[in-house]
Amino acid sequence: MTAQQQLIQLPGSSRAILEAAALLDQPFSVPLLIDLGFSADALDPLFDNGIFREPFPNRAEFSNSELRNELLAGMPWSRKRRLCEQVGELLSERRGTLDEAADFFLPRSPLRECSQLLRASG
């Protein structure tokens, strides 16, 4: 089944979970996804249908990287921004430190590109 066929067959609630998971590093933290407001029950069909797999306890990843790439490519910038803000805030609250939040934000930030250009020019 192609990635597009997998997306078409999913209910809207599953798509929201997939979009959030697509923004997280792979493999992603299942507890983090749940802390973002998605229920464990809502994750079950994604595992049961082979969309997610569990390479390690409490970690998951997309079984089909093409599906993840299509989700990222088709997601509006504003949705990505809001999800990244939610993840960053949650990480900073959960850890009591901004280190993990910074690790999450920096690779996704336009500032990263700016800092790489500055280093290359200097």
N, C-alpha and C positions, 0 to 999 in steps of 0.2 A: 504494500500500500504506500502510495506516495505521501509526502509530507502534507501536501494540499488536501488530499483525501482525508488524512487523519484530522486536520483542522476542521473541515466541513462537518465531520461526524460528531464533534464535541459540543456539549452545551456551553452557553455563554459563561457560566461560572467556572468551567474548566479552563476556558481560554484566559480568564483573568489570572488564574493560578499559573498557567503556562507562561504568560507574559512576565509575571514577577520572577518565576524561576529562570527564565531566559536571561534576565539581567544579572543574576547572581553568578559568581564564579562556579565552574564545574569541577568536581561535584559540589553541590550546594548543601547547605544545612537545612534539613527538614524542620527542626525546631524553629529556625529563623523564619521559614515560610509560614509556619503555624502562628508564630508571634506577630506576623504581618496581618493576621486576621483570617487566615484560611483554615478551615477545620480539617482535622485528620480524616474524617469521613469523606470530605470532598477530594482528598488526595488518593483515596483507595482506588477509584476507577482508573486513575492515571497509571498507577502501578499495575493493577490487575490487567489492563489492556496493553501493557508493555511500552507505554510512552515514556515512563520513568523506570529506571532500574536503580537498585541500591548496591553500589560497589562496596560500601562500608556502613557500619551501623550509624544511623542518624544522618547519613549523607545520601544524596540521590543525584542522578544526572539524566540527561535526555538519552534515550536509546538511539535516537535518530538525530544526529547533529544538523541535518538538513532542515528538520522541523524547527529546531532552535534558531537557526539562521534566518528562516523565513519569518518567524515571529518577530525577531529583532528588526529585520528589514521592513516589515509592514507596520510596526508600532509607531504611532505618532510621537514626535519629539516631546510634546507636552506630557504624554503618558510616561515616557521614559524618565523625564525629569521628576515627575511626582513620585514615581516608584523609587527612584534613587534617593530622593529626599527622605521618604519613609524609612528606607533601609538604613540610611546613614544615621537618622535620628534614633532608630531602634538600637543600632549597634552602639552608639555612644551612650545611650541609657543603660543598656544591658551590661556593658563592660566597665562603666565608670571611667572610661578613658576614650579619647578621640583617636587613638592609634588605629584600631580596627576600622573605624568609620573612615578615617583618612585613607587607609589601604583600599577600601571599597570605592571611595569617591575619586581618588586621583587617577586611576586608569581610565575613568569614564568622563573626565573633565576636559573641557577645552583648554584649561590651564596646563594640562599635561603636554599638549601639542606646543603650546607657547614655550614652556620650559625646555622642551627638546630643541626647539628652534634657537632659543637663546644659547643653549650649551653648544650647539653646532656652529653658531656664528661667533662665539667667543673664543 
